[in-house]
Amino acid sequence: MPQHAQITRVCRDCDGFATTAITTGTRHRDGTRATLRVTCPACKGTGTTAPAGVVRAGR
């Protein structure tokens, strides 16, 4: 009997790539590039979303 894989809900805003590093083009004194680390605000860096029944609304 075939086994079914568990469906993982991927975040719609970041498509599963929750954290990115962006280079600014400037360099530090030691020669390394300055980078900014950006995290998806929708999934808070996990890359997945919670099932509809688990999400809490209200207070």
ABEGO torsion letter per residue (X at the ends): XBBBBBBBBBBAAAGGBABBBBBAGBBBAAGBBBBBBBBBAAAGGAGBBBBAAABBBEX
